[in-house]
Amino acid sequence: MNNKKLLYTLLLGATLTSCAEVEICERDHPHQGDVNFTYTWNKPEDKPNRMGVLCYRVVGQWKQVAEVNTDDLTLRLIGETTITPENRPNENPDEGDNTGGDNTGGDNTGVTEPTEPTEPTEPTEPTEPTEPTEPTEPTEPTEPGTGTTPPPFTPTIKIPRGYYKFATFPLDNPSIDYSELEQFIEKDAADYPLQNVGLSYKVYDIKDPKLNKPLAWQDFNPYAKYIQPDVEPLYYDSTTVQQVRADRQTTFEFKPKILSQNIDINFNIVKNTDEVQFKVTEVWAEISGVPTYIKMNTGYLDIKKTSKMLFKTDIKPSNPDDNGNDTNENKRIACHGNINVTGVVNVQRGYGETLADVRKKIYGPGIMQVVIYTEVYNPKTGHTFPQKWQGIINLYNTLNQAKLMKTTSDNKYVYRNGEHGAINISAEILLDGKTVGNIDKGGDALDRWIQTDSDINIDI
């Protein structure tokens, strides 16, 4: 009798355990909840078109990424390893090479229809008859997000019930490397905790055709590669652990904060046209010392890995023509650039180097280069010809004054000092049509411009 009771108890325990495991269920199990997300933006005009949401169930681990249309807040599950844009299914199955064939179904779910058995082929003359082909097997329906086209957007998505942490981040940003986030989704959380996940900027060689750059650019600070000049702001927010219940809808709110830093860069060009008449037509600049890696959960930066960014400046002559352009008679031009980056770090002081040594460096982080495109008037012919000038400056003092970065109290981590910063370069570029120089305002506290290149191609 005791043996029967023991057997009954063991069977009952196994049954209860089995039910518990089923209720911490797979996505297609009935125990699911409907969820959706709302967003509150500090600057709605800057919001990305789409955001990703990491759905991470902390007990009975389940991870998936949802894509949210920030205009109407519709969403869909997009799969575990399709965060990176080039890995994503094509929205339009008629475009691109990643459509996997003709999939023109109206529901856009990525479920392929069973193919019809093919008829045996007739023998042809004078070749030997061919063997009849076997009927093809119907293809299995694919899970949403894994087909050749993504599933449709819906007001809510269904996910297994349980306790979740949700995190939102920019999606489909072609300038961002999502590999760490994809690794987190694929691996066990004990091996890859969420707080260790970061985003990285993709970097490009100066000769890479994918890098948006001016045509005539020579790099005099080749310590690192480039990130794209048109990087969008990086947003992030996460929730505390929240419960998703079965058979009901739950709304979770995000208030994304900018991880990156919007920086204004200002400098002036002073023209001396006493000997040579010229107009400035375009000014490009390069800033170095941009950290390429940022932790999503904390905003901490890795300042050991920095890159460079090219950007075009807006030019405002003090005495423009009717279209706002520079003139031969104008004497002063204000140049302004605006970039979204993780921050800008200063040139580092090496072992045994004095402060004077550091200020003389034109290599590494904290260096800025400019290329000034001009049209020079040739009095011999009465025509103008294009000419470019290139200069470089060590922004050691300027960046110290800008205070773009902060350090944690234990000095282990660096993070950006606010959502916005400004690099105001006091040193002015003196351009006389022959050289790039400085208007010296005195002392070592002023960073100085140095000419690095020009393309003088005519005797003037």
Disulfide bonds with the S-S distance in Angstrom:
none
